[in-house]
Amino acid sequence: MSKRIKIFDTTLRDGEQTPGVNLNVQEKLEIAKQLQKLGVDIMEAGFAIASPGDFEAIATIAREVKGVVVASLARAVEKDIDRAWEAVKEAENPRIHTFIATSDIHMKYKLKMTEEQVLERVAAMVKYAGKYCSDVEFSAEDASRTRPEFLYRVMEEAIKAGATVINIPDTVGYAVPEEFGRLIRGIRENVRGVEKVDISVHCHNDLGLAVANTLEAMRNGATQLECTVNGLGERAGNASLEEIVMGINTRKDFYGVSHGINTSQIYRTSKLVSGLTGVSVQPNKAIVGANAFTHESGIHQHGVLSEKSTYEIMTPESIGLSTNRMPLGKLSGRHAFEERLKELGYNGLAPAKIQQAFEKFKELADRKKVVTDRDIEALIGEKVTEIPEFFELDSFQVSSGKRVVATSTVSLKRKDTVVTEAATGDGPIDAAFNAIERAVGVSFVLEDYSLRAVTEGKDALGEVTVKISRDGRVFTGRGVSVDIIEASVKAYINAINRAISELGENILLQ
């Protein structure tokens, strides 16, 4: 029987540290529920002491998500550990994950602590966490740049103090596979008591080696692999969950291990995370990129048509991509639409959300001859979580052209009132955004704007993602339409509603 590897997902903690990503409680809960469907063994729901919002999200996930270990990160200090326990204590399977740096450079310049002081802190804080929780993970930050002999001593202290998992992070993405594998092997051979705990690894992608380092660590004895959906995370990101899992699956002959991930949920999870974070997946991204199963070369196309395995080492269906065998159009009924949602992995939607999505589908079907799976995913993703709609789009109009000043008139519904404003801009979208701000009465800084076609053809659905900021906080909005200006307007309004929801309605009075 093959060895079972545990998958530790940190999308909600390290993944959210991606620059420009700011998820609210409901969005984090939506992702957590999807991670549970995906089959992760452990989800790190956040860093409880970081902010009241992070604490609330962890506590909500701990209460509502079952069948999975829910962890909170904590520095090796009592107040962090106290807060972490408060956040996860209602979980079915709670874990406290505490850490301290162990490399010479971190101890000297960041901690200003000696080796003996660090060893004492490790023992004391792991023991302190153990009084709350029987499942305690200890991480040696910057382990890959720590002298192995000292790292062995640190890990022995953590295990003696009661740690159930010892984590070896390549915090700055410095390691290379052979070296990192040798480090894990050294820990297995030199740390007393290591056979009683899980050895975990947490690799960053600064040199593009996070997945390679993770898999090599697994070959040398790591039993828990830490990763994020779409490889999100600090700087260049973390090891990508989907790449690790499909690497194990595709090369069973080489790795000879198993895991509990339901791979048919991979694509759905990737789309959800991308939509809520506003971080698009690059087209040539392994496993979940738009081009991952696309064959442009005539030689490749001929080979795939003759025998798929000539150029496909895994099937699209294995990650949850379905073939659109039954086109949906304006004559399609609700039953066919619901069946397609189930095929795409949307099994837990409330009846009200299904009805809302069906109505949007019918509107789109009046404008497009055939509605594809990707169109449906975009429609569902537009309102995957409930954000209060302080403002709704009533109507808009733009005028633009060469040697013509772009102007826009926008009407927004606010409760029982319709507010109409007009503005000019450097182009039709800029003018529309300026008109929206005048109608709302609040100004924002546009940090980022991206537009992509969901499908091919002149009637393709356009998906716009905007990031706006106010008071030092960034908010993401999303809109879809066959009209790219309408998609842009909807995205901007969505971002503003998100900002009002999180900053409070009093910003409308400023």
Order of alpha helices (4+ residues) and beta strands (2+ residues): beta-beta-alpha-beta-alpha-beta-alpha-beta-alpha-beta-alpha-beta-alpha-beta-alpha-beta-alpha-alpha-beta-alpha-alpha-alpha-alpha-alpha-beta-beta-beta-alpha-beta-beta-beta-alpha
